[in-house]
Amino acid sequence: MVLIQEACNGRRGIAVVDALLVIQQTFVNLIVKRYHFCMTNSPERIADLLVHLARRSVQCSASELTSAQWAALRFFAHANRFSRQPSAFASYHGTTRGTASQTVKSLVKLGYLERSRGLSDRRSAVFDVTQTGMKALEADPLRVLVQSLDELPEDKRTALCDALLILNKGTEEPEEGDEEVHFGTCSSCKYFLQNGQDAGYCSQSSAVLDLYETDKLCCRFSSV
């Protein structure tokens, strides 16, 4: 304000005052916007928090693996036998097939994944997590976030999971020319049939499923 008053005494006072007032108002608007961003549950604030949380949760300076390699290792550990392929990993993480293949090859070279022939199509390849890979997952940097989520009340975890599933579905964008792929587990899939107490059956793949397989990620999932 002192600058504004002194400027008024000059010959060009009016122009200077106008310029300073614009700067002052711009600064005030910036502060108000930043305060609003930090103190409300606006979409911008939530998006920023999600990105911030994701980055913090995958950083591990002591690990030899990159965040992309960790993501691939987790996927192949959680995917079922029909989905442990680079193309499925690419769809799940929204990356290109070329990038996914390079990441998978690097994990094979490090001894975390091993390649074998597909069960339904012998010409295709599937990748399984090795014992070395399973050991590495014990030091997964994501475990801190997992522990924090485990400490949340069950109702809050359920609400958070439901919201994230909706957001995930709304942001899925298959590559041009690719068939849209959805991921899920057997219990809520239209192709799943209970086959005794300890087994199930996938009518789409015509395959008997062991109990441990029914909670694995599947790229052939359909809830319709």
C-alpha positions in Angstrom: 0.0 0.0 0.0 2.9 2.4 0.7 4.2 1.8 -2.8 0.7 2.6 -4.2 0.5 5.8 -2.3 4.0 6.9 -3.3 3.2 6.1 -6.9 0.2 8.4 -6.8 2.4 11.3 -6.2 4.2 10.8 -9.5 3.2 12.0 -12.9 2.3 8.5 -14.0 0.7 7.6 -10.7 -2.6 6.3 -12.2 -0.9 3.8 -14.6 1.4 2.6 -11.8 -1.5 2.2 -9.4 -3.5 0.2 -11.9 -0.6 -2.1 -12.5 0.1 -2.7 -8.9 -3.5 -3.3 -8.1 -3.6 -6.0 -10.8 -0.5 -7.6 -9.3 -2.0 -7.4 -5.9 -5.3 -9.0 -6.9 -3.5 -11.7 -8.9 -1.5 -12.6 -5.8 -4.6 -12.6 -3.6 -6.4 -14.9 -6.1 -3.5 -17.2 -6.1 -3.4 -17.5 -2.3 -7.2 -18.1 -2.1 -7.1 -20.7 -4.8 -4.2 -22.5 -3.1 -6.0 -22.4 0.2 -9.2 -23.7 -1.3 -7.2 -26.5 -3.0 -5.6 -27.6 0.3 -8.6 -27.3 2.6 -11.4 -28.9 0.6 -12.2 -32.3 -0.9 -12.1 -30.9 -4.5 -11.4 -33.3 -7.4 -8.1 -31.6 -7.9 -7.1 -32.2 -4.3 -8.1 -35.8 -4.3 -6.2 -36.4 -7.6 -3.1 -34.8 -6.2 -3.3 -36.9 -3.1 -3.7 -40.1 -5.1 -0.7 -39.3 -7.2 1.4 -38.3 -4.2 0.4 -41.5 -2.3 1.2 -43.7 -5.3 4.7 -42.1 -5.8 5.6 -42.4 -2.1 4.3 -46.0 -1.9 6.5 -47.3 -4.8 9.8 -45.5 -4.0 12.5 -47.6 -2.5 16.1 -46.4 -3.0 17.6 -49.6 -1.7 15.9 -51.8 -4.3 17.5 -52.8 -7.6 14.0 -52.8 -9.2 12.3 -49.8 -10.8 8.7 -48.9 -10.1 7.7 -50.5 -13.5 9.5 -53.7 -12.6 7.8 -53.8 -9.2 4.4 -53.3 -10.9 5.1 -56.2 -13.3 6.3 -58.5 -10.5 3.1 -57.8 -8.4 0.9 -58.4 -11.5 2.4 -61.8 -12.3 2.2 -62.8 -8.7 -1.5 -61.9 -8.5 -2.6 -63.0 -12.0 -4.1 -66.4 -12.8 -2.8 -68.8 -15.4 -4.8 -67.3 -18.2 -3.4 -63.8 -17.6 0.3 -64.1 -16.9 1.3 -62.7 -20.3 2.9 -59.4 -21.2 -0.2 -58.3 -23.2 -2.4 -58.7 -20.2 0.1 -56.8 -18.0 0.1 -54.0 -20.6 -3.7 -53.8 -20.5 -3.8 -53.9 -16.8 -1.3 -51.1 -16.3 -2.2 -49.0 -19.3 1.2 -49.2 -21.0 2.2 -50.3 -24.5 2.9 -53.9 -25.3 6.4 -53.1 -26.3 7.2 -51.4 -23.0 5.5 -54.3 -21.1 7.6 -56.9 -23.0 10.8 -55.1 -22.2 9.9 -54.9 -18.5 9.1 -58.6 -18.5 12.4 -59.5 -20.2 14.3 -57.6 -17.6 12.7 -59.5 -14.8 13.4 -62.8 -16.6 17.1 -61.7 -16.9 17.2 -60.9 -13.2 15.7 -64.3 -12.3 12.4 -63.0 -10.9 10.3 -64.4 -13.7 10.5 -67.6 -15.8 8.9 -68.3 -19.1 6.9 -71.4 -19.9 4.4 -72.5 -22.6 0.7 -71.5 -22.3 -1.7 -74.2 -21.3 -4.5 -73.5 -23.8 -2.2 -72.3 -26.6 1.2 -74.0 -26.7 2.5 -71.3 -29.1 2.0 -68.6 -26.5 4.2 -67.9 -23.5 3.2 -67.3 -19.9 5.5 -66.1 -17.1 5.6 -67.3 -13.6 7.2 -65.7 -10.5 10.2 -67.7 -9.4 11.2 -68.4 -5.8 13.7 -65.4 -6.1 10.8 -63.3 -7.2 8.6 -64.3 -4.3 11.4 -63.6 -1.9 11.8 -60.1 -3.4 8.1 -59.4 -2.9 8.6 -59.8 0.8 10.5 -56.5 0.6 8.0 -54.8 -1.7 7.9 -51.1 -1.0 4.1 -51.2 -1.3 3.9 -53.2 1.9 3.9 -50.0 4.0 0.7 -48.8 2.2 -0.8 -52.3 2.6 -0.2 -52.2 6.3 -1.8 -48.7 6.6 -4.9 -49.9 4.6 -5.1 -53.0 6.9 -5.4 -50.6 9.9 -8.4 -48.8 8.4 -11.9 -49.9 9.6 -13.5 -52.4 7.3 -16.3 -50.0 6.2 -13.8 -47.4 5.2 -11.7 -49.9 3.2 -14.9 -51.1 1.5 -16.0 -47.6 0.6 -12.4 -46.8 -0.7 -12.3 -49.9 -2.8 -15.7 -49.3 -4.3 -14.7 -45.7 -5.2 -11.4 -46.7 -6.7 -13.0 -49.5 -8.8 -15.4 -46.9 -10.2 -12.5 -44.5 -11.0 -10.5 -47.3 -12.5 -13.3 -48.3 -14.8 -13.9 -44.7 -15.8 -10.3 -44.2 -16.9 -9.8 -47.4 -18.8 -8.8 -46.6 -22.4 -7.8 -49.6 -24.6 -5.3 -49.0 -27.3 -6.8 -48.3 -30.7 -7.7 -51.6 -32.4 -7.4 -53.6 -29.2 -10.3 -55.4 -27.6 -11.4 -53.9 -24.4 -10.2 -55.9 -21.4 -11.6 -56.0 -17.9 -10.0 -57.5 -14.9 -11.6 -59.2 -11.9 -11.8 -62.4 -9.9 -13.8 -65.5 -10.3 -16.3 -65.0 -7.5 -18.1 -62.2 -9.3 -17.5 -63.3 -12.9 -20.4 -64.6 -15.0 -18.3 -67.5 -16.3 -17.6 -68.9 -12.9 -19.5 -72.0 -11.6 -19.0 -73.5 -8.2 -17.7 -77.1 -8.6 -17.7 -78.5 -5.1 -16.4 -77.0 -1.9 -12.8 -76.6 -2.9 -13.0 -76.0 -6.7 -14.7 -74.1 -9.4 -15.2 -74.1 -13.1 -14.6 -71.5 -15.8 -17.2 -71.9 -18.5 -15.4 -69.5 -20.9 -12.0 -71.4 -20.7 -13.6 -74.8 -20.0 -11.2 -75.3 -17.2 -11.5 -76.6 -13.6 -10.2 -74.1 -11.1 -8.6 -74.8 -7.7 -9.8 -72.8 -4.8 -6.6 -70.7 -4.6 -7.1 -69.6 -8.2 -10.5 -68.1 -7.6 -9.1 -64.9 -6.0 -6.5 -64.3 -8.7 -6.7 -61.5 -11.3 -8.2 -62.6 -14.7 -8.1 -60.7 -18.0 -11.2 -62.7 -19.2 -13.4 -61.4 -16.5 -17.0 -60.3 -17.2 -19.5 -59.1 -14.7 -22.4 -58.8 -17.2 
